[in-house]
């Protein structure tokens, strides 16, 4: 047993340690988008499915000695592939305009595909071999042990691994560890095969074949958990940063639920987890609504969605364990679990960006969770009071009615007066949905009865039903909220973009707004008299405004901007000037040119270079910019590779000797000033921070810019008077392409 356990833990550790390593390596090559991790998870889930299929076929159709020889041969081939480490060469960088999803999948297949495939087969293979040798149900504990090794790998990454090792060191260390795993796994395979031959194989009575309903639940329960994992991770990464910390925390909680549920005695109990599920689903639905209207602190966001997802996964995986089969159908069971995980990954990673115009995956996942739990409870023959759940047809009718109520209830004037704060309007909406759901259930059950008060089981059951119906109403509300009043809604790999007007062109204060996720990415006055005014983060007194206006005094100028958005900086363009934008998202230029006027009305010569800014600038000859503005955000997340020391060196290669680099560091969750300050010191440059407040009269937002220039020229008097020294007390290790750590700069 010890040998099986050791091999299982090592394989699981390497299986999940390689995920953040390779994802962080390729992240800069695909624009630093939060979707990179989602597609990586999709790849890992698909390969996991292939690995479980391989284990199922190998165990079912091949003799034990043949199984060992096939597996050992593949291990040897994979070992030869990782001798050069898993770090991909620069020749594998994507071409401009290539589909990022296809590019990520192909790159991962070429680098870690075969090793990951073989690591994924270790768990089910060893458990099948152990069950065949010992005729025991014990292998389910090996599954829990496997998930424990996986979780330890994930938790170790943001702190000791990412903090102290560069990416090249991480990839090299992993490759060496994989070589050690090959030896241990090969020894275990041959040793277990020899012992199995020495053991007299007893004839076992055939176990009852799982039903079609069991197979369906084996697929759907883990699929729902996978949807929630990916949707919540995507939500956090979109609004904070695409960093390993926010990748591994949800995934660790997801694995922890597997560990606790599959541990021998099992930690899942319907009481109290069903009650906690009600709180978790309602809390996350409310959190989604609030997070689109206000700034939720990062630690509250992590706590709310982290614990909520963990509770959902505990219930989903707990109900899954209650349906586990006899060990004779072990590989069937694991095959369906992996298929469910892959199904969730395909939905979130491939289908959702192509069929939805906004991020509907999480509310859909929450609703699906409630529905599946109700189905699992109703179909349990041991649940003596679950048979009193309403039939699915009744719940479906009620859910449609509540969804319609939520959709129509978007206009808060239906519920409260327009003078009530938005959050109170949200409270009122949820209260109306809860009351409506409870009323529907009471009517469907034939009216209130006195014995209900003395029946806590019925109230617990109705609480789950009310939550499911409220989620239907919440989904209708969020669909209406995320689509009502917008001129344009589009979505792709890089996120969701929306354009909205606040009034008619005759209104002097009416503006047209571009939002990416939950973040404003630029506004423009609709009235023709104010249409050319630079607004939001780019007003005349902001860092970039001061830099451009001072350089304009020297005559015609060249300006580079990383990140197009609405093209607001083009408002400063004059005849004789040259403005060059760098934009990675192909959806942005048509919006900027077709919905806004900054770029079409720009007096300067203006060009847009498509593709990742780093990759494009590396290929270009020096552009001799007077000002280069770094203003690339994905929702509120920053692409880390645009703020490394190598990136700064590249920027100054494209600046004139007296040019100014303007870096936009406004962020709700990250303190980026010490990062830029450290890189300026490393390059021998001067850095000053320009921090401005809101000016509602000019539609200018509070913004923080860091200006960096050569000490030989320094800053002009105006720039010095309107800026300050960077006074952050944080000590941050120099960021390079090989090392970065956002955990140290969380606010």
SULVEN-V646851 format. One record per backbone hydrogen bond with DSSP energy under -1.0 kcal/mol. CO is the residue of the C=O (numbers start at 1). NH is the residue of the N-H. E is the energy in kcal/mol with one decimal. If there is no record, write none. Layout:
BEGIN
co=CO nh=NH e=E
co=CO nh=NH e=E
END
This chain:
BEGIN
co=1 nh=5 e=-2.7
co=2 nh=6 e=-2.6
co=3 nh=7 e=-2.3
co=4 nh=8 e=-2.5
co=5 nh=9 e=-2.5
co=6 nh=10 e=-2.4
co=7 nh=11 e=-2.3
co=8 nh=12 e=-2.3
co=9 nh=13 e=-2.6
co=10 nh=14 e=-2.4
co=11 nh=15 e=-2.3
co=12 nh=16 e=-1.7
co=13 nh=17 e=-1.9
co=14 nh=18 e=-1.7
co=17 nh=21 e=-1.1
co=18 nh=22 e=-2.5
co=19 nh=23 e=-2.0
co=20 nh=24 e=-2.2
co=21 nh=25 e=-1.7
co=22 nh=26 e=-2.0
co=23 nh=27 e=-1.2
co=27 nh=30 e=-1.3
co=27 nh=32 e=-2.3
co=28 nh=31 e=-1.2
co=33 nh=36 e=-1.6
co=35 nh=39 e=-2.5
co=36 nh=40 e=-2.3
co=37 nh=41 e=-2.7
co=38 nh=42 e=-2.1
co=39 nh=43 e=-2.4
co=40 nh=44 e=-2.6
co=41 nh=45 e=-2.6
co=42 nh=46 e=-2.4
co=43 nh=47 e=-2.6
co=44 nh=48 e=-2.2
co=45 nh=49 e=-2.0
co=46 nh=50 e=-2.0
co=47 nh=51 e=-2.7
co=48 nh=52 e=-2.5
co=49 nh=53 e=-2.3
co=50 nh=54 e=-2.6
co=51 nh=55 e=-2.3
co=52 nh=56 e=-2.4
co=53 nh=57 e=-2.7
co=54 nh=58 e=-2.8
co=55 nh=59 e=-2.4
co=56 nh=60 e=-2.0
co=57 nh=61 e=-2.5
co=58 nh=62 e=-1.2
co=63 nh=67 e=-2.4
co=64 nh=68 e=-1.8
co=65 nh=69 e=-2.0
co=66 nh=70 e=-2.6
co=67 nh=71 e=-2.4
co=68 nh=72 e=-2.5
co=69 nh=73 e=-2.0
co=70 nh=74 e=-2.0
co=71 nh=75 e=-2.2
co=72 nh=76 e=-2.0
co=73 nh=77 e=-2.0
co=74 nh=78 e=-2.5
co=75 nh=79 e=-2.1
co=76 nh=80 e=-1.5
co=77 nh=81 e=-1.4
co=78 nh=82 e=-1.4
co=82 nh=85 e=-1.8
co=89 nh=92 e=-2.0
co=90 nh=93 e=-1.8
co=95 nh=98 e=-1.9
co=99 nh=103 e=-2.3
co=100 nh=104 e=-2.6
co=101 nh=105 e=-2.2
co=102 nh=106 e=-2.5
co=103 nh=107 e=-2.3
co=104 nh=108 e=-2.6
co=105 nh=109 e=-2.0
co=106 nh=110 e=-1.9
co=107 nh=111 e=-1.5
co=108 nh=112 e=-1.9
co=108 nh=113 e=-1.0
co=112 nh=116 e=-2.5
co=113 nh=117 e=-2.2
co=114 nh=118 e=-2.3
co=115 nh=119 e=-2.3
co=116 nh=120 e=-2.3
co=121 nh=125 e=-2.1
co=122 nh=126 e=-2.8
co=123 nh=127 e=-2.2
co=124 nh=128 e=-2.2
co=125 nh=129 e=-2.7
co=126 nh=130 e=-2.6
co=127 nh=131 e=-2.6
co=128 nh=132 e=-2.2
co=129 nh=133 e=-2.0
co=130 nh=134 e=-2.7
co=131 nh=135 e=-2.0
co=137 nh=140 e=-1.4
co=138 nh=141 e=-2.4
co=139 nh=143 e=-1.4
co=140 nh=144 e=-1.5
co=141 nh=145 e=-2.5
co=142 nh=146 e=-2.4
co=143 nh=147 e=-2.0
co=144 nh=148 e=-1.8
co=145 nh=149 e=-2.2
co=146 nh=150 e=-1.9
co=147 nh=151 e=-2.5
co=148 nh=152 e=-2.3
co=149 nh=153 e=-1.8
co=150 nh=154 e=-1.9
co=151 nh=155 e=-2.8
co=152 nh=156 e=-1.8
co=156 nh=161 e=-2.0
co=157 nh=162 e=-3.5
co=159 nh=163 e=-1.4
co=160 nh=164 e=-1.6
co=161 nh=165 e=-2.1
co=166 nh=170 e=-2.5
co=167 nh=171 e=-2.4
co=168 nh=172 e=-2.1
co=169 nh=173 e=-2.5
co=170 nh=174 e=-2.3
co=171 nh=175 e=-2.0
co=172 nh=176 e=-2.1
co=173 nh=177 e=-2.4
co=174 nh=178 e=-2.3
co=175 nh=179 e=-1.7
co=176 nh=180 e=-1.7
co=177 nh=181 e=-2.2
co=178 nh=182 e=-2.2
co=179 nh=183 e=-1.4
co=180 nh=184 e=-2.1
co=181 nh=185 e=-3.2
co=182 nh=186 e=-2.5
co=183 nh=187 e=-2.3
co=184 nh=188 e=-2.3
co=185 nh=189 e=-2.5
co=186 nh=190 e=-2.2
co=187 nh=191 e=-2.6
co=188 nh=192 e=-2.8
co=189 nh=193 e=-1.9
co=190 nh=194 e=-2.0
co=191 nh=195 e=-2.2
co=192 nh=196 e=-2.2
co=193 nh=197 e=-1.5
co=194 nh=198 e=-1.2
co=211 nh=215 e=-2.1
co=212 nh=216 e=-2.3
co=213 nh=217 e=-2.4
co=214 nh=218 e=-2.8
co=215 nh=219 e=-1.4
co=216 nh=220 e=-2.8
co=217 nh=221 e=-2.1
co=219 nh=223 e=-1.4
co=220 nh=224 e=-2.5
co=221 nh=225 e=-1.8
co=222 nh=226 e=-2.3
co=223 nh=227 e=-2.2
co=224 nh=228 e=-2.3
co=225 nh=229 e=-2.3
co=226 nh=230 e=-2.5
co=227 nh=231 e=-2.7
co=228 nh=232 e=-2.5
co=229 nh=233 e=-2.3
co=230 nh=234 e=-2.5
co=231 nh=235 e=-2.2
co=232 nh=236 e=-2.4
co=233 nh=237 e=-2.6
co=234 nh=238 e=-2.4
co=235 nh=239 e=-1.3
co=236 nh=240 e=-1.0
co=238 nh=636 e=-1.4
co=241 nh=243 e=-1.6
co=244 nh=248 e=-3.1
co=245 nh=249 e=-1.6
co=247 nh=251 e=-1.2
co=248 nh=252 e=-2.7
co=249 nh=253 e=-2.1
co=250 nh=254 e=-2.3
co=251 nh=255 e=-2.2
co=252 nh=256 e=-2.5
co=253 nh=257 e=-1.8
co=254 nh=258 e=-1.2
co=255 nh=259 e=-2.5
co=256 nh=260 e=-2.7
co=257 nh=261 e=-2.0
co=258 nh=262 e=-2.6
co=259 nh=263 e=-1.2
co=260 nh=267 e=-2.2
co=269 nh=273 e=-1.6
co=270 nh=274 e=-2.9
co=272 nh=276 e=-2.4
co=273 nh=277 e=-2.2
co=274 nh=278 e=-1.4
co=275 nh=279 e=-1.4
co=276 nh=280 e=-2.8
co=277 nh=281 e=-2.9
co=278 nh=282 e=-2.0
co=279 nh=283 e=-2.7
co=280 nh=284 e=-2.5
co=281 nh=285 e=-2.1
co=282 nh=286 e=-2.3
co=283 nh=287 e=-2.7
co=284 nh=288 e=-2.3
co=285 nh=289 e=-1.4
co=286 nh=290 e=-2.7
co=287 nh=291 e=-2.5
co=290 nh=293 e=-1.8
co=290 nh=294 e=-2.1
co=297 nh=301 e=-2.4
co=298 nh=302 e=-2.8
co=299 nh=303 e=-2.2
co=300 nh=304 e=-2.9
co=301 nh=305 e=-2.4
co=302 nh=306 e=-2.2
co=303 nh=307 e=-2.2
co=304 nh=308 e=-1.7
co=305 nh=309 e=-2.3
co=306 nh=310 e=-2.3
co=307 nh=311 e=-2.4
co=308 nh=312 e=-2.2
co=309 nh=313 e=-2.8
co=310 nh=314 e=-2.5
co=311 nh=315 e=-2.0
co=312 nh=316 e=-2.8
co=313 nh=317 e=-3.0
co=314 nh=318 e=-2.0
co=315 nh=319 e=-2.6
co=316 nh=320 e=-1.4
co=317 nh=321 e=-2.3
co=318 nh=322 e=-1.6
co=320 nh=323 e=-1.2
co=321 nh=324 e=-1.8
co=326 nh=329 e=-2.6
co=327 nh=330 e=-1.8
co=329 nh=333 e=-2.2
co=330 nh=334 e=-2.3
co=331 nh=335 e=-2.1
co=332 nh=336 e=-2.1
co=333 nh=337 e=-2.0
co=334 nh=338 e=-2.5
co=335 nh=339 e=-2.1
co=336 nh=340 e=-2.4
co=337 nh=341 e=-2.3
co=338 nh=342 e=-2.4
co=339 nh=343 e=-2.4
co=340 nh=344 e=-2.3
co=341 nh=345 e=-1.9
co=342 nh=346 e=-2.7
co=343 nh=347 e=-2.1
co=344 nh=348 e=-2.3
co=345 nh=349 e=-3.1
co=346 nh=350 e=-1.8
co=346 nh=351 e=-2.4
co=347 nh=352 e=-3.1
co=351 nh=354 e=-1.4
co=351 nh=355 e=-2.0
co=352 nh=356 e=-2.3
co=358 nh=360 e=-1.4
co=360 nh=364 e=-2.0
co=361 nh=365 e=-2.6
co=362 nh=366 e=-2.6
co=363 nh=367 e=-2.1
co=364 nh=368 e=-2.5
co=365 nh=369 e=-2.2
co=366 nh=370 e=-1.9
co=367 nh=371 e=-2.1
co=368 nh=372 e=-2.8
co=369 nh=373 e=-2.2
co=370 nh=374 e=-2.0
co=371 nh=375 e=-2.3
co=372 nh=376 e=-2.7
co=373 nh=377 e=-2.6
co=374 nh=378 e=-2.5
co=375 nh=379 e=-1.9
co=377 nh=380 e=-1.0
co=380 nh=383 e=-1.2
co=382 nh=384 e=-1.2
co=385 nh=388 e=-1.4
co=386 nh=389 e=-1.9
co=391 nh=395 e=-2.1
co=392 nh=396 e=-2.4
co=393 nh=397 e=-2.0
co=394 nh=398 e=-2.3
co=395 nh=399 e=-2.7
co=396 nh=400 e=-2.3
co=397 nh=401 e=-2.0
co=398 nh=402 e=-2.5
co=399 nh=403 e=-2.6
co=400 nh=404 e=-2.1
co=401 nh=405 e=-1.9
co=402 nh=406 e=-2.6
co=403 nh=407 e=-2.4
co=404 nh=408 e=-2.6
co=405 nh=409 e=-2.3
co=410 nh=412 e=-1.1
co=411 nh=414 e=-2.4
co=412 nh=416 e=-3.6
co=417 nh=420 e=-1.6
co=421 nh=425 e=-2.0
co=422 nh=426 e=-2.0
co=423 nh=427 e=-2.4
co=424 nh=428 e=-2.6
co=425 nh=429 e=-2.2
co=426 nh=430 e=-2.5
co=427 nh=431 e=-2.4
co=428 nh=432 e=-2.5
co=429 nh=433 e=-2.5
co=430 nh=434 e=-2.5
co=431 nh=435 e=-2.6
co=432 nh=436 e=-2.9
co=433 nh=437 e=-2.6
co=434 nh=438 e=-2.5
co=435 nh=439 e=-2.5
co=436 nh=440 e=-2.3
co=437 nh=441 e=-2.2
co=438 nh=442 e=-2.4
co=439 nh=443 e=-2.4
co=440 nh=444 e=-2.4
co=441 nh=445 e=-1.5
co=442 nh=447 e=-2.6
co=443 nh=446 e=-1.6
co=449 nh=452 e=-1.2
co=450 nh=453 e=-1.1
co=452 nh=455 e=-1.9
co=455 nh=459 e=-1.6
co=456 nh=460 e=-2.4
co=457 nh=461 e=-2.3
co=458 nh=462 e=-2.7
co=459 nh=463 e=-2.0
co=460 nh=464 e=-1.4
co=461 nh=465 e=-1.8
co=462 nh=466 e=-3.2
co=463 nh=467 e=-2.3
co=464 nh=468 e=-2.4
co=465 nh=469 e=-2.3
co=466 nh=470 e=-2.8
co=467 nh=471 e=-2.5
co=468 nh=472 e=-1.5
co=469 nh=473 e=-2.2
co=470 nh=474 e=-3.2
co=471 nh=475 e=-2.6
co=472 nh=476 e=-2.0
co=473 nh=477 e=-2.3
co=474 nh=478 e=-2.8
co=475 nh=479 e=-2.5
co=476 nh=480 e=-2.0
co=477 nh=481 e=-2.9
co=478 nh=482 e=-2.5
co=480 nh=484 e=-2.5
co=483 nh=486 e=-1.0
co=488 nh=499 e=-2.3
co=490 nh=497 e=-2.9
co=492 nh=495 e=-1.7
co=495 nh=492 e=-2.0
co=496 nh=517 e=-1.8
co=497 nh=490 e=-2.4
co=498 nh=515 e=-2.4
co=499 nh=487 e=-2.4
co=499 nh=488 e=-1.3
co=500 nh=513 e=-3.1
co=504 nh=507 e=-1.4
co=510 nh=526 e=-2.3
co=511 nh=502 e=-2.1
co=512 nh=524 e=-1.8
co=513 nh=500 e=-2.0
co=514 nh=521 e=-3.5
co=515 nh=498 e=-2.0
co=516 nh=519 e=-1.8
co=519 nh=516 e=-2.7
co=522 nh=514 e=-2.6
co=524 nh=512 e=-2.7
co=527 nh=530 e=-1.7
co=530 nh=533 e=-1.7
co=535 nh=538 e=-2.2
co=536 nh=701 e=-1.6
co=539 nh=542 e=-1.6
co=542 nh=546 e=-2.8
co=543 nh=547 e=-2.2
co=544 nh=548 e=-2.2
co=545 nh=549 e=-2.4
co=546 nh=550 e=-2.1
co=547 nh=551 e=-1.8
co=548 nh=552 e=-1.8
co=551 nh=554 e=-1.5
co=552 nh=555 e=-1.6
co=557 nh=578 e=-2.3
co=558 nh=626 e=-3.2
co=558 nh=627 e=-1.5
co=559 nh=580 e=-2.6
co=560 nh=629 e=-3.1
co=561 nh=582 e=-2.3
co=562 nh=631 e=-2.2
co=564 nh=567 e=-2.3
co=567 nh=570 e=-1.5
co=568 nh=571 e=-2.4
co=569 nh=572 e=-1.8
co=570 nh=573 e=-1.7
co=574 nh=577 e=-2.3
co=577 nh=605 e=-2.2
co=578 nh=559 e=-3.0
co=579 nh=607 e=-2.2
co=580 nh=561 e=-2.5
co=581 nh=609 e=-3.4
co=582 nh=563 e=-2.6
co=583 nh=611 e=-2.2
co=585 nh=588 e=-1.4
co=587 nh=591 e=-1.1
co=588 nh=592 e=-2.9
co=589 nh=593 e=-2.6
co=590 nh=594 e=-2.0
co=591 nh=595 e=-2.7
co=597 nh=601 e=-2.4
co=599 nh=602 e=-1.2
co=605 nh=579 e=-3.0
co=607 nh=581 e=-2.9
co=609 nh=583 e=-2.2
co=612 nh=616 e=-2.4
co=613 nh=617 e=-2.9
co=614 nh=618 e=-2.0
co=616 nh=620 e=-1.0
co=625 nh=656 e=-2.6
co=626 nh=660 e=-2.5
co=627 nh=560 e=-2.7
co=628 nh=662 e=-2.6
co=629 nh=562 e=-3.2
co=630 nh=664 e=-2.5
co=634 nh=637 e=-2.4
co=637 nh=634 e=-2.9
co=639 nh=642 e=-1.8
co=640 nh=643 e=-2.4
co=644 nh=648 e=-2.2
co=645 nh=649 e=-2.2
co=646 nh=650 e=-2.0
co=647 nh=651 e=-2.4
co=648 nh=652 e=-2.2
co=649 nh=653 e=-1.1
co=654 nh=625 e=-3.2
co=656 nh=659 e=-1.8
co=660 nh=628 e=-2.3
co=661 nh=708 e=-2.7
co=662 nh=630 e=-3.0
co=663 nh=706 e=-2.6
co=669 nh=747 e=-3.2
co=672 nh=676 e=-1.9
co=673 nh=677 e=-2.6
co=674 nh=678 e=-2.2
co=675 nh=679 e=-1.7
co=676 nh=680 e=-2.3
co=677 nh=681 e=-2.2
co=678 nh=682 e=-2.1
co=679 nh=683 e=-1.6
co=680 nh=685 e=-3.3
co=681 nh=684 e=-1.1
co=686 nh=709 e=-2.0
co=688 nh=707 e=-3.2
co=689 nh=724 e=-1.9
co=690 nh=705 e=-2.4
co=695 nh=698 e=-1.5
co=695 nh=700 e=-2.3
co=699 nh=536 e=-3.2
co=700 nh=695 e=-3.1
co=703 nh=692 e=-2.6
co=704 nh=665 e=-2.4
co=705 nh=690 e=-3.2
co=706 nh=663 e=-2.8
co=707 nh=688 e=-2.4
co=708 nh=661 e=-3.1
co=709 nh=686 e=-2.9
co=710 nh=714 e=-2.7
co=716 nh=720 e=-2.3
co=717 nh=721 e=-2.7
co=718 nh=722 e=-1.6
co=720 nh=723 e=-1.1
co=724 nh=689 e=-2.9
co=735 nh=645 e=-2.3
co=738 nh=167 e=-2.1
co=739 nh=736 e=-3.1
co=742 nh=745 e=-1.4
co=745 nh=671 e=-2.8
END
